[in-house]
Amino acid sequence: MNVPGGGTVKRVVLETVGWLLVLIGVAALILPGPGLLCIMAGLIVLSQQYEWAERRLDPVKRRALREAARSVSGPLQMSVTLVGVVVLVACGVLWTIDPPAPQWWSLPDSWWLPGGIWTAVTQFGSAAIALGLMIYSYRRFHGKPDALAELDEQDRVSAQRAEQRAGRRAASR
């Protein structure tokens, strides 16, 4: 059943969700959170509408996978990730308990643990995502140099395609 204007509504919703995910991802590159994951999710949504988003999705995906492989490359990296997960959970618990501002807090009390329970929810969510990504990365990359070599090969092929596109554009001018 076709709804009049349904295609337009779908396009607007997809674009809004895609751009929102990209913006959240950019912010999460600076703030705590899964930045590359959100950017990649936004590009996946936007790639349904735009060819440029589809072209940019592959490099972001490869970079995210490379960082995932790096995060489980040794015990130190895995320990740092686990400490980060524990810190996120501890902060989530702190925000959930919402204790009063301590005596040493010199700013207004309203600035102590801003955001309330929803901040705790996002911290628990970020911890779950980080732990899930670590488990995924460990299973996919730990002790498997061939998986990293495959990413390097994909980078090489992608660079060749980009050079070919640039050459075609220059020739058409």
Backbone as a ProteinNet text record, in pm:
[ID]
protein_1_A
[PRIMARY]
MNVPGGGTVKRVVLETVGWLLVLIGVAALILPGPGLLCIMAGLIVLSQQYEWAERRLDPVKRRALREAARSVSGPLQMSVTLVGVVVLVACGVLWTIDPPAPQWWSLPDSWWLPGGIWTAVTQFGSAAIALGLMIYSYRRFHGKPDALAELDEQDRVSAQRAEQRAGRRAASR
[TERTIARY]
84.7	0	89.3	71	147.7	75.4	146.5	92.7	142	52	98	199.4	312.3	415.9	500.1	476.3	549.9	698.5	733.1	874.9	946.4	877.7	936.1	954.2	853.8	862.5	978.2	989.7	1097.8	1233.1	1246.3	1372	1408.2	1311.6	1336.2	1374.5	1304.6	1336.5	1476.9	1509.4	1642.4	1751.4	1731.1	1831.5	1846	1735.5	1741.4	1814.9	1779.5	1844.8	1993.2	2022.9	2161.8	2248	2199.6	2278	2289	2184.4	2189.7	2295.7	2300.8	2402.3	2543.3	2560.5	2692	2732.9	2642	2674.6	2706.2	2629.5	2657.2	2793.7	2823.6	2953.6	3069.6	3055.6	3161.1	3179.8	3070.2	3080	3144.7	3112.7	3166.4	3313.8	3368.3	3512.1	3586.3	3522.1	3581.7	3532.3	3402.2	3340.1	3344.2	3319.3	3315.7	3201.2	3231.2	3128.2	3186.1	3108.2	3153	3143.5	3239.2	3234.6	3234.5	3334.8	3342.3	3222.4	3175.4	3058.7	2935.8	2915.5	2800.5	2816	2938.1	2960.6	2932.9	2981.5	2958.3	2809.2	2738.1	2593.9	2523.4	2563.3	2504.9	2531.6	2654.3	2686.8	2611.7	2589.3	2510.2	2369.9	2310.3	2174.8	2176.8	2273.2	2279.5	2314.4	2384.8	2421.4	2299	2185.8	2062.1	2012	2055.7	2008.7	2117.8	2244.2	2351.4	2468.6	2518.4	2635.3	2760.6	2772.6	2890.7	2903.8	2791.2	2795.8	2843.5	2800.1	2842.7	2993.1	3046	3189.9	3269.6	3216.3	3289.1	3271.5	3177.6	3151.9	3267.2	3321.6	3428.5	3551.9	3605.4	3722.8	3693.5	3575	3539.4	3528.9	3468.5	3455.2	3592.3	3682.1	3816.5	3892.7	3878.6	3948.4	3894	3762.5	3703.2	3752	3758.7	3806.5	3954.4	4032.8	4175.4	4194.1	4115.2	4122.9	4076.1	3977.2	3930.7	4041.7	4112.8	4224.2	4334.8	4363.1	4467.5	4429.5	4300.9	4257.2	4276	4295.5	4317.5	4453.7	4544.3	4674	4765.9	4735.6	4820.3	4747.4	4806.8	4740.2	4723	4818.2	4806.2	4684.8	4668.2	4554.6	4422.1	4415.7	4292	4264.8	4370.4	4354	4301.7	4354.2	4307.7	4159.7	4119.1	3977.8	3892.5	3935.9	3859.1	3852.1	3961.1	3958.7	3859	3857.6	3759.8	3616.9	3590.5	3456.2	3420.9	3515.3	3490	3463.8	3540.9	3520.5	3382.3	3341.5	3208.2	3098.4	3113	3012.9	3012	3131.1	3138.9	3073.8	3099.2	3035.5	2884.2	2840.8	2697.3	2633.2	2702.3	2651.8	2646.1	2751.4	2754.4	2636.8	2612	2500	2365.7	2358.6	2234.7	2206.5	2310.2	2294.7	2266.8	2330.2	2313.2	2334.3	2457.7	2484.1	2486.1	2468.6	2474.7	2616.3	2627.5	2758.2	2847.1	2973.8	3063.8	3103.1	3162.1	3201.6	3302.7	3392.4	3496.2	3443.7	3322.2	3262.9	3234.4	3306.5	3295	3192.5	3146.4	3047.6	2907	2806.9	2669.3	2633.1	2552.6	2513.3	2443.6	2377.9	2308.1	2406.1	2532.1	2633.1	2696.7	2661	2714	2636.1	2704.2	2645.1	2524.2	2543.4	2431.2	2382.5	2259.4	2203.8	2119.8	2143.8	2062	2072.6	1963.2	1959.3	1990.9	1955.6	1980.7	2129	2206.6	2351.5	2402.1	2347.1	2384.9	2350.9	2235.2	2193	2291.8	2332.5	2427.6	2563.7	2603.6	2731	2724.7	2615.7	2599.4	2595.2	2525.3	2519.4	2655.9	2732.3	2867.6	2956.5	2943	3021.2	2983.8	2854.9	2810	2861.1	2854.7	2904.6	3054.4	3129.7	3274.8	3310.3	3240.4	3267.7	3230.3	3116.2	3075.9	3173.5	3221.2	3319.1	3451.4	3488.4	3612.8	3601.8	3489.1	3468.3	3468.6	3397.1	3394.8	3536.1	3609.6	3745.1	3837.2	3824.4	3908.1	3882.6	3756.2	3722.1	3764.9	3754.8	3785.3	3933.9	4006.7	4141.9	4253.1	4226.5	4334.6	4403.8	4534.5	4613.2	4586.1	4528.3	4496.2	4555.5	4685.1	4748	4689.8	4630.7	4570.2	4453.9	4378.6	4264.7	4311.8	4423.6	4479.1	4538.7	4601.7	4656.7	4544.9	4429.4	4314.4	4268.8	4269.4	4234.7	4335.5	4464	4567.5	4546.7	4509	4482.8	4362.1	4258.2	4141.3	4177.4	4266	4313.1	4386.5	4471.7	4547.4	4454.6	4356.2	4260.5	4178.6	4137	4059.2	4140.6	4268	4354.1	4370.3	4382.9	4393	4265.4	4150.5	4023.3	4011.1	4053.4	4047.5	4137.6	4256.9	4346.9	4284.9	4218.9	4153.9	4041.9	3961	3852.5	3908.9	4016.5	4078.1	4134	4192.1	4244.8	4134.1	4020.2	3907.5	3851.5	3843.1	3792.8	3885.3	4016.2	4112.4	4108.5	4089.6	4084.3	3958.5	3849.6	3724	3719.7	3813.8	3813.3	3873.9
-116.8	0	123.1	210.3	333.5	446.8	515.8	632.2	755.5	848.8	968.9	1045	1077.7	1151.2	1063.9	931.8	840.2	837.6	848.6	850.1	972.6	1085.6	1208.5	1200.5	1147.7	1134.1	1041.1	929.8	834.6	901	976.7	1043.9	1143.7	1222.5	1323.2	1256	1148.3	1077.3	1017.3	951.8	893.2	999.4	1110.9	1217.3	1274.5	1295.9	1352.1	1257.1	1130.3	1031.9	1019.8	1013.4	1000.7	1117	1239.7	1357.3	1368.9	1331.3	1335.4	1238.4	1118.4	1020.9	1070.3	1132.5	1186.2	1295.6	1387	1494.5	1440	1343.6	1281.5	1213.5	1148.6	1082.2	1179.4	1293	1394.9	1446.9	1471.9	1518.1	1411.4	1284.8	1175.9	1149.2	1205.6	1195.1	1277.3	1383.6	1471.4	1432.3	1411.2	1372.8	1221	1169.9	1023.7	964.3	859.2	791.7	726.6	645.6	572.3	657.4	747.8	842.8	779.3	695.6	634.1	544.5	479.9	393.2	474.6	589.2	674.1	734.3	777	831.5	723.9	603.8	495	464	462.7	438	547.9	672.7	782.9	769.9	732.3	714.8	596.9	493.2	380	427.4	506.3	558	652.8	744.9	841.5	775.1	661.4	593.7	537.4	528.8	485.9	592.7	717.9	829.6	891.4	883.2	956.9	866.6	882.3	807.1	852.8	982.7	1032.6	968.8	943.5	880.4	735.6	669.8	532.1	524.7	621.4	625.1	650.2	730.5	763.9	658.7	570.8	468	368.5	326.6	226.3	271.1	392.4	432.2	441.8	489.3	499.1	358.7	268.9	131.2	67.3	86.1	28	89.5	220.6	284.8	232.6	218.3	165.5	23.6	-58.9	-195.7	-198.6	-108.1	-101.4	-61.9	35.5	74.9	-38.6	-113.2	-229.2	-332.5	-356.4	-451.9	-401.8	-273.5	-215.5	-225.6	-215.3	-216.8	-352.5	-457.4	-589.6	-646.6	-559	-605.6	-651.3	-614.8	-656.9	-641.1	-694.2	-686.7	-544.1	-455.5	-317.1	-249.2	-264.5	-202.5	-257.9	-388.2	-447.8	-401.8	-388.3	-340.3	-197.9	-112.6	26.5	31	-51.4	-56	-102	-205.5	-255.7	-152.4	-80.5	25.9	133.4	166.6	264.2	219.1	90.5	35.1	46.2	10.9	17.4	162.1	255.7	397.9	443.9	404.4	442.3	385.9	260.3	199.4	270.5	298.9	367.7	505.9	578.3	709.7	694.8	592.9	568.7	540.7	462.6	434.9	563.8	645.8	772.8	861.4	870.8	953.3	893.3	760.9	696.8	725.5	715.2	740.7	888.4	974.1	1119.8	1174.9	1158.4	1211.1	1363.9	1425.9	1572.7	1621.1	1745.9	1803.6	1801.7	1763.8	1760.2	1901.2	1908.9	2037.5	2111.4	2038.4	2102.1	2158.5	2126.2	2172	2321.3	2402	2548	2607.6	2531.3	2580.6	2563.3	2622.7	2602.3	2453.1	2414.9	2274.7	2219	2305.1	2259.1	2209.3	2244.9	2199.4	2067.7	2016.1	1888.5	1775.6	1691.4	1577.4	1617.5	1708	1750.9	1637.6	1644	1547.2	1439.7	1412.5	1315.9	1174.5	1103.8	960.8	933.8	1026.6	1002.9	1005.5	1081.6	1076.7	939.2	885.3	750.9	647.1	661	566.6	568.7	688.1	695.8	640.1	657.4	601.1	448.6	393.8	247.8	196.1	269.4	230	233.9	338.8	348.7	236.6	202.8	91.9	-40.1	-61.4	-185.2	-191.6	-79.8	-76.1	-102.7	-36.8	-55.3	-200.9	-261	-400.5	-493.3	-468	-548.5	-536.5	-414.1	-395.6	-463.1	-461.1	-527.1	-678.6	-735.6	-879.5	-912.5	-831.6	-852.4	-843.2	-739	-717.5	-832.1	-878	-987.5	-1112.7	-1143.5	-1263.6	-1251.4	-1130.4	-1113.7	-1093.5	-1022.4	-980.5	-1039.2	-1075	-1115	-1240.6	-1229.1	-1342.2	-1378.4	-1287.1	-1314.9	-1204.5	-1213.4	-1109.5	-1104	-1213.5	-1212.9	-1115.3	-1099.4	-1007.5	-863.9	-828.4	-693.8	-675.3	-778.8	-771.4	-750.9	-810.2	-792.5	-645.7	-582	-439.1	-355	-388.4	-316.3	-330.4	-449.8	-472.7	-392	-385.4	-305.6	-157.5	-109.8	28.8	54	-40.7	-27	-21.8	-110.5	-113.3	15.2	61.4	184.9	304.2	309.8	419.8	416.7	297.9	286.2	336.8	300.7	346.6	498	555.9	701.2	769.2	713.2	768.8	760.2	648.4	632.2	733.9	755.5	855.4	994.3	1025.5	1158.7	1175.4	1070.6	1076.1	1098.1	1030	1047.5	1188.1	1243.2	1379.3	1479.7	1459.9	1552	1542.8	1423.1	1404.9	1464.6	1468.1	1518.8	1672.4	1736.3	1884.3	1944.9
0	0	0	-97.7	-108.5	-39.8	45.2	113	38.7	1.3	-68.1	17.4	-43.4	27.7	118.3	117.7	204.9	174.1	46.9	8.6	62.2	59.1	111.6	262	329.8	475.8	511.8	441.1	467.1	445.2	337.2	307.1	415.7	460.1	563.8	695.9	730.3	854.4	847.2	734.4	719.6	727.2	659.8	663.4	803.4	871.4	1006.9	1101	1097.4	1184	1148	1019.4	975.3	1020.3	996.8	1035.7	1187.3	1258.7	1405.1	1457.1	1401.5	1442.3	1409.8	1293.6	1257.7	1356.2	1387.7	1482.1	1621.5	1667.9	1797.9	1794.1	1683.3	1669.4	1672.4	1603.9	1606.1	1748.9	1817.6	1956.6	2043.7	2017.8	2099.5	2071.8	1964.4	1943.4	2048.6	2095.7	2196.4	2335.5	2347	2473.9	2488.9	2607.7	2622.2	2540.9	2470.7	2393.3	2269.3	2202.4	2084.2	1957.3	1938.4	1827.3	1689.7	1662.4	1529.5	1502.6	1605.6	1589.8	1549.1	1613	1578.9	1439.2	1405.8	1271.6	1167.9	1193	1098.7	1086.5	1198.5	1193.1	1113.4	1134.3	1058.9	910.2	874.9	733.2	672	751.4	701.1	667	754.9	729.4	609.2	605.8	495.7	361.8	366.8	242.2	170.3	240.6	175.9	77.9	100.2	18.1	-68.7	-23.6	-89.9	-124.8	-248.1	-292.2	-217.2	-189.5	-120	18.9	84.5	217.4	205.3	100.2	78.7	52.9	-23.9	-50.5	77.2	167	290.2	399.2	381.1	481.1	490.9	378.2	380.5	458	434.3	513.9	663.5	700.1	842.3	901.4	827.4	874.6	893.9	797.5	809.7	926.7	946.7	1058.8	1192.3	1200.3	1323.5	1349.1	1244.7	1261.5	1299	1240.5	1274	1421.3	1467.1	1607.9	1698.6	1652.8	1730.3	1741.5	1633	1636	1727.2	1722	1806.7	1954.7	1984.6	2124.7	2192.6	2115.1	2174.1	2133.4	2093.8	2046	2158.1	2281.1	2392.5	2524.4	2630.2	2760.9	2811.4	2781.9	2828.4	2765.6	2635.3	2566.4	2618	2638.7	2689.4	2832.9	2911.7	3049.9	3052.6	2963.9	2958	2921.9	2827.5	2790.1	2907.8	2976.2	3090.8	3203.4	3227.7	3328.4	3286.3	3157.8	3108.2	3131.1	3108.6	3131.8	3280	3367.1	3511.6	3554.4	3500.1	3534.2	3488.2	3368.1	3319.9	3409.5	3449.7	3538.1	3673.4	3726.3	3855.7	3847.8	3740.7	3724.6	3710.3	3638.3	3626.5	3760.6	3843.3	3978.3	4058.5	4049.1	4121.2	4079.8	3949.5	3902	3944.4	3952.8	3996.3	4143	4226.2	4369.3	4394.3	4315.1	4323	4464.7	4517.1	4651.2	4650.3	4765.7	4770.7	4739.4	4698.6	4666.9	4791.1	4775	4890.3	4936.1	5052.6	5111	5023.7	4958.9	4879.8	4746.9	4708.7	4582.7	4593.5	4513.8	4525.8	4429.4	4333	4237.4	4294.7	4231.7	4279.9	4281.7	4378.9	4393.8	4269.7	4195.1	4075	3967.7	3979.7	3884.3	3926.1	4041.9	4089.4	4023.2	3948.4	3879.1	3794	3698.5	3614.7	3524.7	3487.5	3394.2	3458.4	3584.4	3655.8	3603.1	3615.4	3583.6	3436.2	3347.3	3204.5	3173	3247.9	3232.8	3274	3383.1	3427.2	3320.4	3260.7	3156.4	3039.5	2996.1	2884.4	2924	3049.7	3094.1	3098	3148.2	3146.4	3002.2	2915.7	2774.8	2708.6	2735.3	2678.9	2730.2	2857.4	2913.8	2846.5	2824.6	2759.5	2616	2544.9	2406.8	2404.3	2494.2	2498.5	2528.4	2624.1	2658.2	2542.2	2481.4	2365.7	2250	2223.6	2116.3	2149.8	2277	2315	2294.1	2332	2312.4	2163.6	2085	1939.6	1882.2	1922.1	1870.9	1909.3	2031.9	2078.1	1993.8	1972.1	1895.2	1748.7	1694.2	1551.4	1524.2	1613.5	1580	1666.7	1790.1	1879.6	1828.2	1806.9	1758	1613.9	1537.4	1397.2	1307.5	1276.7	1193.6	1052.7	1005.7	872	863.7	972.7	972.4	955.1	1019.6	1004.6	865.5	812.6	677.2	574.9	599.2	510	509	626	632.3	555.6	566.8	492.7	342.5	299.4	156.6	110.4	192.5	157.3	146.5	233.8	226.3	95.2	56.3	-68.1	-189.3	-193	-304.7	-307.3	-192.1	-183.1	-231.6	-195.4	-239.9	-391.5	-449.1	-595	-661.9	-608.5	-666.2	-657.1	-545.2	-529.2	-631	-654.7	-755.4	-895	-925	-1055.3	-1072.6	-966.8	-975	-996.3	-924	-937.7	-1077.7	-1131.7	-1268.1	-1370	-1352.6	-1444.3	-1436.2	-1312.7	-1297.1	-1363	-1346.9	-1406	-1558.5	-1611.5	-1756.1	-1816.1	-1738.9	-1792.1	-1791.6	-1726.3	-1719.8	-1838.5
[MASK]
+++++++++++++++++++++++++++++++++++++++++++++++++++++++++++++++++++++++++++++++++++++++++++++++++++++++++++++++++++++++++++++++++++++++++++++++++++++++++++++++++++++++++++++

